[in-house]
Amino acid sequence: MTKRVVIIGAGAAGLIAAGRAAEVGAEVILLEKMAEAGKKILVSGQERCNITNSAPLEKFLEHYGRNGQFLRNAYHRFFRDELLALLARYGVETQEERGGRIFPASGKAEDVRDALLRYATTHGATLRYRTEVQRILVADGEVIGVQAQNGERIPAHAVILATGGAAWPATGSTGDGYRMAQELGHTIVPLRPALVPLTVAERTLAKALQGVSLRNVRCTFSMQKGAGPAKVLRIPYPMPPTGEMLFTHFGVSGPLILTASLAVVDALRDGAKVVLHIDLKPGMTEQEVHARLQREFEEHAQRLLSNQLKGWVPAALAEVLAGLSGVAADRPVHTIRAEERARIVARLKDFRWEITGSLPLASGMVTAGGVALKEVNPVSFESRLIRGLYIVGETLDIAADTGGFNLQAAFSSGYLAGEHAGSGGLRN
Ligand SMILES: Cc1cc2nc3c(=O)[nH]c(=O)nc-3n(C[C@H](O)[C@H](O)[C@H](O)COP(=O)(O)OP(=O)(O)OC[C@H]3O[C@@H](n4cnc5c(N)ncnc54)[C@H](O)[C@@H]3O)c2cc1C
């Protein structure tokens, strides 16, 4: 008898799962609530789709923080090379860019989505759009099918839950899978936004700097609980020593901020006060900044402070920095006293912002939290609670920083779940 596998969600994980389950001989029905498949793939990587990354396995796993080890088994079976070979078989050539990021050579996310669709349909998977699954049907601890929103019941020997997270709900990922898994007894680790812009207490100042982008700066965060000492906030993802950030009308964003955002969100949830420290001149010590500024002030004695600072920071920031240091921006630099110069130096090396929160979950690029990993088999992605139920992709408690890591997790988990669900699979 042919095994029937029903997959909920035609995103990255669901599409590849459908392809693999059909390839190993199962009858596959892929149910998608939107009118087309892979809407999140289409917006990924600024519509260019950063598929994966060339980092070696150990470095790769660091990008998932604490939960990276869960993926080790899966990556031994189906990792980047296998993924890229599969995509190449369906016509997607790829190229590597800065930071090991791998994109389709065409620069089109659509090509990745279409290749996965071809993989699934070539092997005979059936796709049904505009079909929203409401619940997973279970009898005696074993999956027996799913029920759609319109009441239709679709029987199945195995069900793969691939509904994604709750970020960017316009793509169809509205968090349905968390509810469905919870109804079956799964633990949902609290959902939080990751890769999300942060809000600051100094709103007026942020608004004045809106759109200003800082390159080659260092961002660190400190946290303080109650009257306790301030501590450096540990960021669980590899944080580049220097990089880029930008100001928005509500606060701060850009690569460095997004990478640190989940740790900041968690510290705030824990009741800590969090401060962002921007080192605008990370390549120089405070003494070196001091000495150079003093030399410049002597060489260009008549120059106004704001003009002098424009050589150090973007123009929009020059006046703000002078103001925050308590020195009028229109003063000729020869009138600036040593202690005033010291205040400017302190700002250049430690430009502080109090972080008040983040934009909501819907605005994050990824959802942190989700189905607890201890309840899922890391080889087959089968639930340890319900036989025949497989849980994959962002629905799991997995969230990485940027660089192609989130999609690789979705692809690997989807592929392996498809293989196990389609061919009989492991029993826990
Ligand atoms: C703007 C943006 C850019 C990104 N760029 C990158 C990038 O370049 N590289 C990278 O690695 N990661 C990137 N990510 C993250 C990455 O896209 C996701 O982590 C990944 O797509 C998750 O795959 P998934 O299959 O688990 O879920 P999704 O791709 O979200 O797919 C879930 C699917 O399930 C469907 N669905 C949901 N509920 C139901 C239901 N009840 N019934 C039927 N269908 C349902 C949804 O409509 C959707 O099609 C980006 C995310 C965003 C928001």
The ligand as a Tripos MOL2 file, in Angstrom:
@<TRIPOS>MOLECULE
LIG
   53    58     1     0     0
SMALL
NO_CHARGES

@<TRIPOS>ATOM
      1 C1         12.0360   39.5210    4.8090 C.3       1 LIG1
      2 C2         12.6930   38.2120    5.1040 C.ar      1 LIG1
      3 C3         13.8780   37.8880    4.4740 C.ar      1 LIG1
      4 C4         14.5110   36.6750    4.7730 C.ar      1 LIG1
      5 N1         15.6610   36.3720    4.1200 N.ar      1 LIG1
      6 C5         16.2840   35.2050    4.3820 C.ar      1 LIG1
      7 C6         17.4420   34.8250    3.6570 C.ar      1 LIG1
      8 O1         17.8500   35.4830    2.6990 O.2       1 LIG1
      9 N2         18.0850   33.6730    4.0320 N.ar      1 LIG1
     10 C7         17.6150   32.8750    5.0530 C.ar      1 LIG1
     11 O2         18.2330   31.8560    5.3520 O.2       1 LIG1
     12 N3         16.4830   33.1830    5.7060 N.ar      1 LIG1
     13 C8         15.7990   34.3160    5.3790 C.ar      1 LIG1
     14 N4         14.6290   34.6140    6.0340 N.ar      1 LIG1
     15 C9         14.0500   33.6040    6.9510 C.3       1 LIG1
     16 C10        13.4800   32.4240    6.1290 C.3       1 LIG1
     17 O3         12.8160   32.9230    4.9980 O.3       1 LIG1
     18 C11        12.5380   31.5670    6.9600 C.3       1 LIG1
     19 O4         13.1600   31.1860    8.1430 O.3       1 LIG1
     20 C12        12.0990   30.3260    6.1650 C.3       1 LIG1
     21 O5         11.3750   30.7040    5.0120 O.3       1 LIG1
     22 C13        11.2340   29.4100    7.0100 C.3       1 LIG1
     23 O6         10.8070   28.3510    6.1950 O.3       1 LIG1
     24 P1          9.5260   27.4860    6.6000 P.3       1 LIG1
     25 O7          9.2880   26.5560    5.4650 O.co2     1 LIG1
     26 O8          9.6910   26.9470    7.9540 O.co2     1 LIG1
     27 O9          8.3250   28.5440    6.6710 O.3       1 LIG1
     28 P2          7.7160   29.5000    5.5530 P.3       1 LIG1
     29 O10         8.6770   29.6950    4.4420 O.co2     1 LIG1
     30 O11         7.2360   30.6910    6.2820 O.co2     1 LIG1
     31 O12         6.4860   28.6750    4.9650 O.3       1 LIG1
     32 C14         5.3430   28.3630    5.7280 C.3       1 LIG1
     33 C15         4.1880   28.1310    4.7720 C.3       1 LIG1
     34 O13         3.0880   27.5620    5.4730 O.3       1 LIG1
     35 C16         1.8850   28.1490    5.0200 C.3       1 LIG1
     36 N5          0.8830   27.9870    6.0800 N.ar      1 LIG1
     37 C17         0.8980   28.5550    7.3170 C.ar      1 LIG1
     38 N6         -0.1690   28.1540    8.0360 N.ar      1 LIG1
     39 C18        -0.8670   27.2950    7.2310 C.ar      1 LIG1
     40 C19        -2.0800   26.5460    7.4050 C.ar      1 LIG1
     41 N7         -2.7820   26.6070    8.5350 N.pl3     1 LIG1
     42 N8         -2.5160   25.7830    6.3660 N.ar      1 LIG1
     43 C20        -1.8050   25.7200    5.1840 C.ar      1 LIG1
     44 N9         -0.6830   26.4240    4.9740 N.ar      1 LIG1
     45 C21        -0.2120   27.1890    5.9920 C.ar      1 LIG1
     46 C22         2.2900   29.5830    4.7590 C.3       1 LIG1
     47 O14         1.3710   30.2410    3.9220 O.3       1 LIG1
     48 C23         3.6610   29.4100    4.1550 C.3       1 LIG1
     49 O15         3.6030   29.2810    2.7490 O.3       1 LIG1
     50 C24        13.9570   35.7960    5.7430 C.ar      1 LIG1
     51 C25        12.7600   36.1290    6.3640 C.ar      1 LIG1
     52 C26        12.1120   37.3160    6.0460 C.ar      1 LIG1
     53 C27        10.8040   37.6390    6.6880 C.3       1 LIG1
@<TRIPOS>BOND
     1     1     2 1
     2     2     3 ar
     3     2    52 ar
     4     3     4 ar
     5     4     5 ar
     6     4    50 ar
     7     5     6 ar
     8     6     7 ar
     9     6    13 1
    10     7     8 2
    11     7     9 ar
    12     9    10 ar
    13    10    11 2
    14    10    12 ar
    15    12    13 ar
    16    13    14 ar
    17    14    15 1
    18    14    50 ar
    19    15    16 1
    20    16    17 1
    21    16    18 1
    22    18    19 1
    23    18    20 1
    24    20    21 1
    25    20    22 1
    26    22    23 1
    27    23    24 1
    28    24    25 2
    29    24    26 1
    30    24    27 1
    31    27    28 1
    32    28    29 2
    33    28    30 1
    34    28    31 1
    35    31    32 1
    36    32    33 1
    37    33    34 1
    38    33    48 1
    39    34    35 1
    40    35    36 1
    41    35    46 1
    42    36    37 ar
    43    36    45 ar
    44    37    38 ar
    45    38    39 ar
    46    39    40 ar
    47    39    45 ar
    48    40    41 1
    49    40    42 ar
    50    42    43 ar
    51    43    44 ar
    52    44    45 ar
    53    46    47 1
    54    46    48 1
    55    48    49 1
    56    50    51 ar
    57    51    52 ar
    58    52    53 1
@<TRIPOS>SUBSTRUCTURE
     1 LIG1         1 GROUP 0 **** ****
